[in-house]
């Protein structure tokens, strides 16, 4: 995990913390023995109507994408539209999975691997360039 953090580091503490938080969330949400809290008694009886794990990830990424989009606007980041489109693509894909009744318990490898792959690629192709841009324009302070 520490090696992954170095590979995807943006140099912007808030963005790096959000990316680390997503990785932490993925490890905990898909950890063996963590039960879904759906069902009439909240004890893992999945009713296949709405995956609470995918919902949790959606809530987390929406909050963090909002911060990044503020930084992009303030910094006049030239790749802002592509970056925002990448955010939208993840939200749309997760929403489709949830609405198609994909279960993050039964399909945990599929859901986890999709998000992990997206997060790695996004950090390298979108977050790192944003970090460099925002730091050089002094919109955010660099990591010490």
ZIRA-V52935 format. One line per field, one symbol per residue. ss: DSSP state (@ for helix, = for strand, . for the rest). phi: phi as a letter, one per 30 degrees, with the letter a starting at -180 (. if undefined). psi: psi as a letter, one per 30 degrees, with the letter a starting at -180 (. if undefined). Layout:
# ZIRA-V52935
ss=???
phi=???
psi=???
This chain:
# ZIRA-V52935
ss=.@@@@@@@...=@@@@@@@@@@@@@@@@@......................@@@@@@@@@@@@@@@@@@@@@@@@....@@@@@@@@@@@@@@@@@@@@........@@@@@@@@@@@@@@@@@@@@@@@@@@@@@.....=..
phi=.ddedddcdciceddddddddddddddddcdeidcdcdjdcicjddchcaddddeddeeddddddededddddddiddceddddddddddddddddedddidcdddcedddedddddeddddddcbddddedddddchdbdddd
psi=eeeeeeegkffjeeeeeeeeeeeeeeeeegkkfjkkgllfghhgjkggejjfeeeeeeeeeeeeeeeeeeeeeefhkfgeeeeeeeeeeeeeeeeeeefghkjfeeheeeeeeeeeeeeeeeeefeeeeeeeeeefghelklk.
